[in-house]
Amino acid sequence: MFDHPIIDAHHHYWDLARNPHPWLRDLPMIPFRYGDYGALRGRDFLPADYDALAAGLPIVATVTMEGEWDPADPLGEARWISDLAAREGRPAAHVAQAWLDRDDLPEVLAALAAMPLVKGIRHKPRSAAAPHLVERGAPGSMGDQRFRAGYAALARHGLHFELQTPWWHLDEALDLIAAHPEVPLVLNHTGLPSDRSAEGLAGWRAAMCRLATAPQVVVKISGLGLPGRPWTVADNAPVIRDTIEFFGPARCMFASNFPVDGLCVDFATLWHGFAAAVADLPRAERVALFHDNAVRTYRLGTP
C-alpha cells in the first residue's frame, strides 16, 4: 500500500520507573477523551517498543511530543529525550514542555533553544468543556495576556507552537495568530473532532475553515479515536479528507499519537487506514502528507 516513506509527526516515549509523568502515576486518574486509560499506566514506551509496532512500515523518522512530565521540572523531559536520541538515533525531533504564563519561561525557552533536537513547544491552554462555556481571556487561556506574552517570545528563540485544544477555541487561536503572525503554529489532533454528531461536525468544520485562513498553521491529522469504538476508515476518512480540503495537502501531516491512540486502534491498522483514506490522491500529495510536510515543519533535512 505504501510506495513512499513515512515520518510519524507525533508520538511519545516514556520510562515510568525513571520519569515523572503525574497523569500516568497519580490517583485519581484525570478525565480523558478516550475514557479509561488504565492500559497506559505502568507500561513503558521506548524505542524498542515503537520499533516492534512499526515493523513492516516504511517509517524513516519520528517526532516525539512532550508527555506531560512533572511541570516542576519543565526541562527534564527534553533533556532525557535528547540523551535518548544520542544513544538510540531517534527521535529526529522533539516538541518540549514549556509554560507560557510562568515566571521561569525566559530561562526555559533559552535552555530549550540550545537543544538541537527541540523544534517547538506545547502548552495546552485552558479550555472549556463545551462551546457555550468558552470564556474569552480567562486565566491560562489563549486570550490571557501572560500566555500571549510568552507566545510572542517563541519567535525570538526560533521555536514554533503546538496547540492542542478543542475546536471551539480555534477562533481564540486565530486572534493569537493575528497578534503574533511571526510564530508558526501546529494544530494537534485535527482540532479534536470528538463530537461526531451532525451539529458537532458542522461546528468543527466551520472552525477549521476559519483557522485555515492563517497560512502559518499546519495540522497534524491524528488523535481521531472515539471512546468505546474501534478506529475505522468509514468513521475517520471524512474527517481526514475535510481537513486536507480546508488546509491543502501542503499543510497537513499524519501522526500516530502512540501509545495513546493504542487505546483505540493497533498501529498497523491506523497507518493503513490513513493510507486508504487518501489512496486516490496523486503520489506527490501523499508523499507531502506522510513525509515532506514533516521534514519542512520540523526542519529535518531529508531523512
RAGI-V162092 format. One record per residue. PHI is phi as a letter, one per 20 degrees, with the letter a starting at -180 (999 if undefined). BURIAL is b if it has 9 or more other C-alpha atoms within 8 Angstrom, else e. Layout:
BEGIN
((PHI:BURIAL) (PHI:BURIAL))
END
This chain:
BEGIN
((999:e) (e:e) (d:e) (b:e) (f:b) (c:b) (d:b) (e:b) (e:b) (a:b) (b:b) (c:b) (c:b) (b:b) (c:b) (f:b) (f:e) (d:e) (d:b) (e:e) (d:b) (g:b) (f:b) (e:b) (c:b) (e:e) (c:e) (f:e) (f:e) (e:e) (f:e) (c:e) (f:e) (e:b) (n:e) (f:e) (d:b) (g:e) (f:e) (e:b) (f:e) (n:e) (c:e) (f:e) (b:b) (c:b) (g:b) (f:e) (f:e) (f:b) (f:e) (f:e) (f:e) (e:b) (g:e) (n:e) (d:e) (e:e) (e:b) (d:e) (a:b) (c:b) (c:b) (e:b) (d:b) (g:b) (d:e) (m:b) (g:b) (g:b) (f:e) (f:e) (c:e) (f:b) (e:b) (f:e) (f:b) (f:b) (f:e) (f:e) (f:b) (f:b) (f:e) (f:b) (f:b) (f:e) (e:e) (d:e) (m:e) (a:b) (f:b) (e:b) (b:b) (c:b) (d:b) (e:b) (f:b) (b:b) (d:e) (f:b) (d:b) (e:e) (f:e) (e:e) (g:b) (g:e) (f:e) (f:b) (f:b) (f:b) (f:b) (f:b) (f:b) (e:e) (e:e) (g:e) (f:e) (e:b) (d:b) (a:b) (c:b) (c:b) (c:b) (f:e) (f:b) (g:b) (c:b) (e:e) (f:e) (b:e) (g:e) (f:e) (d:e) (f:b) (c:e) (f:e) (m:b) (f:b) (g:e) (n:b) (e:b) (f:b) (e:b) (f:b) (f:e) (f:b) (g:b) (f:b) (f:b) (f:b) (g:b) (f:b) (f:e) (f:b) (f:b) (f:e) (d:b) (m:e) (d:b) (d:b) (d:b) (d:b) (d:b) (d:b) (a:b) (f:b) (g:b) (f:b) (d:b) (f:b) (f:b) (f:b) (f:b) (f:b) (f:e) (f:b) (f:b) (f:e) (f:e) (c:b) (f:e) (f:e) (e:b) (f:b) (c:b) (d:b) (e:b) (e:b) (l:b) (m:b) (m:b) (l:b) (e:b) (f:e) (e:e) (e:e) (f:e) (g:e) (f:e) (f:b) (f:b) (f:e) (f:b) (f:b) (f:b) (f:e) (f:b) (f:b) (g:b) (f:b) (f:b) (f:b) (f:e) (e:b) (f:e) (e:e) (e:b) (d:b) (d:b) (e:b) (e:b) (a:b) (m:b) (e:b) (f:b) (c:b) (f:e) (m:e) (b:e) (f:e) (f:b) (c:e) (f:b) (g:e) (f:e) (d:b) (g:b) (f:e) (f:e) (f:b) (f:b) (f:b) (f:b) (f:b) (f:e) (f:b) (d:b) (n:b) (f:b) (e:b) (c:b) (c:b) (c:b) (e:b) (b:b) (e:b) (l:b) (e:b) (e:b) (f:e) (f:b) (f:b) (f:b) (d:b) (a:b) (e:e) (f:b) (f:b) (f:e) (f:b) (f:b) (f:b) (f:b) (g:b) (f:b) (f:e) (f:b) (c:b) (f:e) (e:e) (f:e) (g:e) (g:e) (g:e) (f:b) (f:b) (f:b) (f:b) (f:b) (e:b) (b:b) (f:b) (f:b) (f:b) (g:b) (f:b) (f:e) (d:e) (l:e) (e:b) (m:e) (c:e) (f:e))
END
